[in-house]
C-alpha cells in the first residue's frame, strides 16, 4: 500500500503531524480519512476551519496556511505496528521537513507522535516550553482517532488554543512589520504638524 501525499509548502502557519496514514487514508489518498477519525470535526469546532472539511478536501488546508504530514509514511491499521526503525527514519525526515519549510507552529496530533519525535516521555498538552527545532513552536494535541477516550469537548479545548496562539503570533508580526510605518512615527509626525 502506498504512502499518501504530504501537503506542504514553505512558511506555513501550522503543520499537523500525525503518526502514519490509516489503511483507509491509503485507499483514498487523503489524510485522516477513516470515518471514525475526528480530525476534521476537531478542526472546525476549534475554529481552525470555517466549515467542516471532508478528508477529500485535505488539500484546502494549504490555502489556510496549514500543512499535513506524518512521522511515518507507511500505512497501518494501528500505530503500534510501526517499528523503531521506521520511527528513527521518520524522525530524521521530519527534522529535515520542519527545518526546510519553517512552519510557525508544529502540531503533533497525538502525544505519542511527539514522544517519538522528541524523545521526551513526560510532557503537557499544548505549547511546549522548548521546541525540538529552534524557530518553531511545538504544540502537542490529543490524537483525533475515534479510539481516544477523551471527551470531544476536552479535545477541542486543547485544539482551541492553536488559533489563539496563531492570533498572538500574527499580532507580534504586525507590531514588528517595518514595511508599514510604525504607529508611533505616525503619531509623532501628527504632533509636529
KEZA-95992 format. One record per atom (N, C-alpha, C, CB): residue in one letter; x, y, z. Coordinates in steps of 0.001 Angstrom, whole numbers, padded with zeros to 6 digits, always signed. Atoms other than C-alpha are relative to their C-alpha. Glycine has a CB too. Layout:
N
aXYZ/...
***
This chain:
193
x+000844-001183+000000/x+000000+000000+000000/x+000888+001245+000000/x-000960-000001+001225/x-000828-001192+000167/x+001369+003405-000978/x-000242+001035+001093/x-000260+000620-001353/x+000175-001127-000926/x+002016+006317+001385/x-000877+001065-000659/x+001382+000605+000414/x+000794-001082+000577/x-000221+009356+000951/x+000851+001257-000113/x-001263+000274+000852/x-000748-001221+000308/x+000950+012712-000334/x-000073+000986+001166/x-000542+000657-001288/x-000039-001106-000962/x+002083+015354+002152/x-000595+001237-000656/x+001460+000278+000489/x+000429-001317+000479/x+000516+018790+001825/x+000887+001008+000715/x-001553+000271+000275/x-001024-000840-000611/x+003458+021116+002441/x+000366+001173-000893/x+001240-000821+000308/x-000624-001127+000689/x+004873+024495+001486/x+000782+000782+001045/x-001069+000910-000727/x-000824-000786-000920/x+007303+026985+002995/x-000842+000971+000815/x+001071+000764-000770/x+000561-001024-000890/x+006399+029271+005895/x-001470-000205+000334/x+000171+001348-000620/x+001362+000284-000438/x+003177+027545+006896/x-000248+000634+001364/x-000252-001523+000055/x+000361-000428-001347/x+001341+028982+009867/x-000008-001204+000931/x-001378+000704+000008/x+000244+001169-000833/x+000636+025469+011104/x+000245-001273-000797/x-001431+000020+000555/x-000246+001305+000609/x+001897+021982+010273/x-000516-001072+000949/x+001519-000208-000313/x+000508+001124-000783/x-000064+018965+011538/x+000845-001225-000311/x-001507-000270-000303/x-000793+001218+000159/x+001994+015816+012130/x-000735-001141+000691/x+001443+000177+000584/x+000651+001180-000553/x+000199+012502+012589/x+000995-001136+000170/x-001156-000441-000892/x-000849+001189-000126/x+001560+009042+013433/x+000358-000517-001388/x-000711-001108+000830/x-000150+000560+001338/x+001051+007489+009994/x-001396-000147-000594/x+000761-001380+000030/x+001326+000125+000607/x-001756+007031+007488/x-000703-001293+000421/x+000116+000053-001520/x+000804+001201-000218/x-004568+004630+008251/x-000134-000739-001332/x-001411+000358+000592/x+000245+000758+001230/x-005430+001918+005749/x-001010+000757-000868/x-000520-001439+000325/x+001027-000752+000743/x-008498+003975+004762/x+000616+001219-000693/x-001142+000450+000952/x-000672-001151+000617/x-006324+007043+004147/x+000831-000435-001202/x+000896+000718+001027/x-000803+000509+001118/x-004015+004965+001960/x-000888-000374-001184/x+000829-001220+000444/x+000930+000383+001071/x-007000+003638-000003/x-000550+001226-000734/x-001160-000825+000576/x+000611-001195+000601/x-008440+007118-000596/x+001033+001019-000466/x-000938+000656+000995/x-001027-000990+000323/x-005171+009062-000812/x-000169+001306+000755/x-000007+000276-001471/x+000255-001222-000765/x-006376+011563+001797/x+000272-000214+001486/x-001445+000468-000207/x-000329+000036-001422/x-005288+012371+005340/x-001255-000103+000865/x+000798+001242+000386/x+001065+000122-001003/x-007479+011415+008307/x-001332-000409-000641/x-000169+001328+000757/x+001181+000403+000768/x-009950+009598+006018/x-000867-001051+000691/x+000430-000524-001330/x+000820+000991-000698/x-011144+006938+008462/x-001250+000688+000540/x+000802-000685+001156/x+001229-000664-000460/x-014807+007754+009197/x-000082+000149+001521/x-001202-000771-000486/x-000006-000118-001465/x-014131+007199+012919/x+000982+001055+000499/x+000339-001339+000627/x-000970-001021-000403/x-011341+009789+012928/x-000698+001354+000088/x+001194+000062-001000/x+000712-001253-000275/x-012468+013131+014368/x+000791+001249-000399/x-000341+000076+001469/x-000879-001120+000333/x-009713+015337+012889/x-000748+001178-000612/x+001076-000461-000950/x+000662-001087+000726/x-011912+017342+010532/x-001047+000689+000869/x-000652-000534-001279/x+000978-000570-000941/x-014597+017841+013183/x+000712+000861+001044/x-000815-001128+000698/x-000782-000744-000998/x-011984+018962+015727/x+000483+001325-000582/x+001206-000840+000486/x-000475-001240+000626/x-010516+021499+013297/x-001116+001028-000087/x+000562-000284-001401/x+001127-000925+000132/x-013926+023008+012673/x-000460+000510+001368/x-001169-000685-000728/x+000515-000398-001315/x-015082+023021+016305/x+000988+000856+000785/x-000352-001230+000809/x-001005-000814-000699/x-011815+024581+017473/x+000215+001354-000669/x+001323-000749+000069/x-000131-001277+000697/x-012117+027432+014970/x+001145+000057-000995/x+000173+001082+000990/x-001103+000013+000966/x-009225+026352+012756/x-000494-000002-001444/x+000883-001212+000237/x+000619-000084+001324/x-011554+025939+009767/x-001401+000574+000156/x-000045-001399-000697/x+001324-000633-000035/x-014678+027930+008976/x-001107-001039-000169/x-000113+001074-001100/x+000956+001083+000254/x-016502+024838+007684/x+000666-001323+000325/x-000502+000017-001476/x-000558+001331-000209/x-016095+021171+008469/x+000366-000569-001365/x-001009-000936+000758/x-000481+000557+001264/x-013970+019848+005639/x-000130-001520+000020/x+001470+000416-000259/x-000056+001449+000151/x-014129+016294+004332/x+001453-000375-000265/x-000945-000500-001157/x-001375+000451+000233/x-010956+014224+004098/x+000432+000253-001446/x+000133-001493+000333/x-000315-000218+001414/x-011145+014592+000297/x+000382+001452-000281/x-001188-000398-000870/x-000336-001418+000149/x-010678+018338+000821/x+001273+000363+000766/x-001161+000870+000482/x-001192-000253-000813/x-007428+017945+002775/x+000949+001015-000633/x+000739-001294+000239/x-000870-000942+000710/x-005551+019932+000110/x-000384+001459+000270/x-000050-000276-001499/x+000463-001368-000255/x-007642+023014+001013/x+000674+000622+001224/x-001513+000010+000189/x-000679-000543-001179/x-005727+023344+004276/x+001175+000887-000400/x+000487-001136+000907/x-001125-000829+000457/x-002775+024741+002303/x-000438+001438-000249/x+000612-000586-001280/x+000517-001356+000232/x-004964+027721+001340/x-000144+000781+001303/x-001351-000065-000715/x+000123-000629-001318/x-005372+028410+005067/x+001361+000191+000671/x-000906-000839+000900/x-001334-000077-000589/x-001622+028167+005679/x+000322-001177+000901/x+000141+001269+000776/x-000199+001204-000801/x-001847+024685+007222/x+000523-001126-000892/x-001322-000423+000701/x-000525+001140+000729/x+000092+021606+006143/x-000268-001304+000724/x+001479+000165-000228/x+000237+001339-000543/x-000199+017859+006705/x+001154-000927-000350/x-001324-000577-000531/x-000993+001041+000222/x+002424+015154+007128/x-000125-001016+001132/x+001450+000598-000074/x-000027+001033-001040/x+003166+012088+009271/x+001439-000293+000375/x-000714-001295-000474/x-001355+000366-000412/x+006153+010923+011262/x+000443-001272-000726/x+000071-000198+001536/x-000281+001221+000757/x+005935+007554+009435/x-000954-000034-001186/x-000152-001290+000895/x+000836-000051+001207/x+004666+007241+005875/x-000739-001306-000300/x+000851+000361-001182/x+000625+001294+000317/x+003759+003525+005837/x-001376-000117+000651/x+000901-001164+000462/x+001334+000187-000563/x+000016+002939+006267/x-000081-001283+000833/x-001044-000032-001118/x+000244+001171-000845/x-001027+000559+009064/x-001406+000096+000581/x+001064-000107+001138/x+001296-000003-000689/x-004195-000460+010894/x+000104+000758+001312/x-000491-001442+000254/x-000179-000644-001306/x-002764+000807+014188/x+001445+000475+000141/x-000371-000975+001157/x-001331-000592-000185/x+000197+002921+015325/x+000976-000971+000659/x-000103+001266+000838/x-000914+000933-000665/x+001570+000038+017415/x+000677-000963-000984/x-000755-000796+001055/x-000655+000807+001032/x+002543-001665+014127/x+001258+000671-000551/x-000971-000277-001135/x-001167-000745+000492/x+005207+000989+013479/x+001253-000490+000729/x-000190+001543+000203/x-001238+000507-000598/x+008775-000247+014060/x+000884+001147+000503/x+000774-000854-001022/x-000965-000993-000498/x+011576+001549+015932/x+000798+000601-001155/x+000959-000643+001033/x-000764-000469+001161/x+013491+001777+012660/x-000811+001009-000822/x+000415-001194-000886/x+000855-000934+000741/x+010535+003460+010951/x-000108+001335+000732/x-001400-000602-000211/x+000048-001248-000770/x+010265+005981+013777/x+001306+000776-000136/x-000286-000292+001483/x-001301-000658+000127/x+014000+006713+013572/x+000131+000683-001358/x+001139-001015+000195/x-000060-000570+001348/x+013860+007249+009808/x-000988+001164-000127/x-000305-001086-001067/x+001018-001049+000058/x+010657+009281+010148/x+000406+001247+000760/x-001305-000516+000544/x-000492-001127-000809/x+012197+011461+012865/x+001005+000823-000804/x+000651-000509+001320/x-001011-000686+000813/x+015146+012283+010597/x-000644+000769-001152/x+001020-001010-000550/x+000686-000661+001121/x+012854+013097+007653/x-000819+001196+000484/x-000913-000999-000736/x+000820-001089-000536/x+010565+015231+009825/x+000866+001186+000415/x-000827-000492+001196/x-000934-001082-000349/x+013522+017230+011156/x+000375+000780-001261/x+001280-000570+000692/x-000344-000665+001268/x+014522+017958+007532/x-001164+000848-000504/x+000394-001042-001069/x+001179-000729+000491/x+010967+018973+006560/x-000227+001282+000797/x-001253-000892+000074/x+000270-001167-000850/x+010498+021308+009529/x+001100+001040-000162/x-000121-000419+001481/x-001125-000933+000155/x+013975+022837+009178/x-000058+000732-001334/x+001330-000746+000121/x+000064-000583+001339/x+013464+023459+005458/x-001216+000915-000175/x-000034-001105-001045/x+001253-000717+000263/x+009840+024657+005498/x-000329+001078+001027/x-001128-000977-000055/x+000137-001018-001046/x+009952+026659+008763/x-001451+000373+000342/x+000731+001232-000421/x+001348-000357-000442/x+006320+026408+009903/x+000065+000742+001332/x-000885-001261+000127/x+000023-000740-001269/x+005398+028768+012743/x-000300-000942+001165/x-001049+001135-000051/x+000412+000950-001036/x+003656+026044+014768/x-000032-001393-000609/x-001395+000379+000602/x+000127+001396+000394/x+004015+022281+014504/x-000899-000661+001034/x+001406-000717-000100/x+000956+000669-000880/x+001004+020474+015970/x+000133-001504-000174/x-001454+000463-000295/x-000147+001449+000003/x+001674+016859+016858/x-001339-000592+000412/x+001157-000471+000957/x+001343+000535-000212/x-001655+015023+016557/x+000124-001335+000729/x-000767-000167-001358/x-000196+001160-000859/x-001157+012633+019456/x+001258+000174+000824/x+000075-001288-000828/x-001146-000143-000898/x+001107+012751+022476/x+001117-000967-000397/x-000426-000247+001464/x-000985+000996+000413/x+002823+009589+021236/x+000832+000432-001194/x-000687-001285-000319/x-000748-000505+001160/x+003814+011309+017992/x+001150+000867+000493/x-000929+000811-000965/x-001038-000902-000508/x+005694+013979+019932/x+001011-000753+000859/x-000632+001139+000811/x-000933+000795-000797/x+007180+011443+022338/x+001004-000708-000903/x-000761-001028+000861/x-000902+000660+000949/x+008619+009526+019386/x+000939+001000-000665/x-000804-000746-001067/x-000804-001012+000687/x+009853+012721+017730/x+001033+000631+000927/x-000901+001083-000578/x-000866-000759-000912/x+011326+014479+020762/x+000833-000873+000928/x-000832+000928+000825/x-000674+000859-000968/x+012388+011518+022878/x-000431+000272+001429/x+001485+000170-000115/x+000497-000325-001343/x+010576+013087+025847/x-001143-000945+000344/x-000469+001490+000087/x+001058+000927-000411/x+008324+010790+027840/x-001127+000709+000744/x+000580-001098+000877/x+001004-000732-000762/x+006542+013245+030130/x-000126+001393-000585/x+000367+000060+001511/x+000202-001322+000591/x+005007+016321+028562/x-001460+000402+000140/x+000427+000014-001490/x+001374-000490-000134/x+001943+018521+028885/x-000674+000133-001365/x-000015+001351+000729/x+000719-000365+001214/x-000764+019168+026325/x+000329+001446-000331/x-001539-000203+000166/x-000145-001391+000413/x-000397+022359+024322/x+001419+000370-000375/x-000470+000900+001087/x-001303-000559+000377/x+002592+024587+023686/x+001084-000547+000924/x-000028+001554+000054/x-001117+000543-000767/x+005883+023045+024772/x+000981+001120+000337/x+000712-001134-000786/x-000940-001040-000440/x+008428+025091+026715/x+001154+000170-000975/x+000544-000330+001384/x-001134-000056+000923/x+011209+024204+024313/x-000309-000877-001207/x+001322-000458+000697/x+000256+000745+001231/x+010876+023119+020699/x+001215-000822-000392/x-000384+000951-001138/x-001087+000838+000495/x+012933+020392+019098/x+000833+000787-001011/x-000553-001303-000640/x-000683-000779+001034/x+013769+022702+016182/x-000211+001479+000284/x-000519-000372-001426/x+000135-001430-000299/x+014501+026347+017043/x-000711+000750-001128/x+001380+000620+000244/x+000708-000812+000985/x+012286+028893+015316/x-001416-000460-000267/x+000755+000007-001274/x+001378+000475+000105/x+009104+026823+015518/x-000548-000195+001406/x-000087-001326-000825/x+000656+000299-001274/x+006598+026284+018302/x-000546-001413-000097/x-001144+001036+000332/x+000539+001353-000056/x+005871+022671+019220/x-001269+000018+000839/x+001042-001000+000584/x+001294+000052-000673/x+002235+022073+020186/x-000467-001448-000014/x-001051+000948-000687/x+000430+001390-000111/x+001053+018692+021466/x-001499-000040+000256/x+000772-000735+001129/x+001454+000119-000098/x-002611+017832+020946/x-000385-001478+000044/x-000699+000717-001195/x+000439+001397-000026/x-004615+014666+021536/x-000177-000562-001409/x-001309-000127+000777/x+000274+000675+001258/x-004900+012139+018759/x-001470+000201-000350/x+000355-001515+000085/x+001381-000176+000457/x-008025+012585+016670/x-000687-001341-000261/x-000030+000852-001268/x+000551+001336+000220/x-008566+008833+016452/x-001287-000196+000800/x+001029-001074+000381/x+001237+000335-000700/x-012011+007581+017366/x+000235-000924+001181/x-000977-000637-000952/x-000326+000881-001124/x-010261+005183+019762/x+000394+000770+001256/x+001122-000937-000390/x-000400-000823-001148/x-009187+008066+022019/x-001188+000148+000936/x+000520+001399-000459/x+001091-000005-000976/x-011224+008025+025210/x-000324+001373+000563/x+000336-000914+001123/x+000292-001356-000479/x-011050+011755+025924/x-001314+000476-000590/x+001144+000981-000366/x+001245-000574+000504/x-014348+013565+025619/x+000327+001027-001077/x-000825+000648+001151/x-000202-000920+001122/x-014692+015599+022439/x+000204+001429+000493/x-001194-000059-000963/x-000139-001368-000522/x-015130+018834+024430/x+001391+000234+000581/x-001065+000275+001072/x-001338-000128-000583/x-011847+018188+026261/x+001071+000065-001092/x+000284-001176+000951/x-000940-000020+001130/x-010032+017503+022990/x-000038+001369-000679/x-000340-001125-001024/x+000162-001301+000667/x-011436+020660+021366/x+000580+001117+000864/x-001496+000278-000300/x-000533-001030-000910/x-010463+022693+024459/x+001514+000136-000132/x-000364-000333+001455/x-001450-000065+000227/x-006820+021832+023729/x+000283+000587-001384/x+000646-001412+000134/x-000211-000496+001369/x-007021+022433+019975/x-000366+001476-000141/x-000820-000825-000989/x+000452-001396+000126/x-008787+025777+020500/x+001118+000981+000360/x-001227+000249+000902/x-001142-000855-000350/x-005512+027118+021898/x+000868+000309-001227/x+000853-000674+001090/x-000815-000226+001204/x-003949+026846+018418/x-000401+001287-000711/x-000129-001187-000964/x+000331-001278+000643/x-005979+029639+016756/x+000326+001197+000889/x-001475+000029-000371/x-000381-001080-000917/x-005369+031739+019878/x+001490+000294-000133/x-000347-000371+001464/x-001449-000143+000142/x-001623+031134+019565/x+000353+000613-001356/x+000696-001367+000164/x-000226-000591+001325/x-001727+031914+015833/x-000333+001483+000004/x-000838-000724-001067/x+000377-001409-000114/x-003521+035171+016640/x+001068+000806+000715/x-001325+000137+000731/x-001076-000678-000734/x-000824+036099+019163/x+001221+000189-000898/x+000387-000803+001267/x-001157-000095+000902/x+001901+035357+016597/x-000228+001051-001075/x+000286-001360-000652/x+000310-001007+001027/x+000155+037483+013952/x+000072+001406+000587/x-001401-000251-000605/x-000093-001307-000656/x-000128+040370+016444/x+001451+000423+000158/x-000690-000033+001369/x-001428-000296-000149/x+003609+040155+017139/x+000592+000361-001357/x+000757-001208+000620/x-000496-000308+001349/x+004329+040067+013383/x-000439+001393-000432/x-000499-001048-001015/x+000512-001317+000393/x+002130+043113+012822/x+000727+001117+000736/x-001505+000090+000270/x-000710-001011-000789/x+003890+045004+015613/x+001420+000206-000495/x+000022-000395+001469/x-001389-000104+000460/x+007270+044291+014026/x+000095+000076-001520/x+000810-001186+000506/x-000006-000111+001456/x+006280+044765+010378/x+000507+001386-000387/x-001421-000257-000590/x-000614-001297+000304/x+008658+047521+009255/x-000318+000478-001403/x+001496-000080+000173/x+000424-000467+001318/x+007190+047644+005761/x-001037+001107+000153/x-000572-001166-000840/x+000968-001053-000286/x+004396+049703+007260/x+000633+000953+001001/x-001347-000587+000548/x-000526-000993-000924/x+005169+052885+009117/x-000539-000289+001402/x-000377+001439-000457/x+000473+000246-001355/x+005035+052206+012874/x-000931+001122+000475/x+001189-000142+000955/x+000984-000963-000505/x+002106+053922+014614/x+000648+001127+000787/x-001019-000704+000870/x-000649-001033-000812/x+004458+055791+016932/x+000555+001106-000897/x+001133-000613+000863/x-000519-001016+000918/x+006054+057538+013937/x-001127+000852-000560/x+000780-000655-001143/x+001166-000750+000480/x+002639+058499+012574/x-000448+000994+001064/x-001163-000960-000369/x+000421-000845-001114/x+001742+059884+015986/x+000955+001174+000181/x-000082-000820+001294/x-000992-001071-000149/x+004981+061869+016240/x-000111+001018-001131/x+001417-000586+000038/x+000138-000906+001125/x+004504+063327+012753/x-001239+000886+000161/x-000075-000790-001310/x+001221-000781-000224/x+000963+064423+013647/x+000257+001106+001015/x-001151-000909+000483/x-000288-000987-001053/x+002260+066190+016744/x+000855+001140-000537/x+000709-000669+001190/x-000891-001022+000544/x+004902+068034+014716/x-000716+000928-000974/x+001178-000653-000691/x+000680-000838+000993/x+002417+069370+012157/x-001063+000881+000614/x-000622-000859-001064/
***
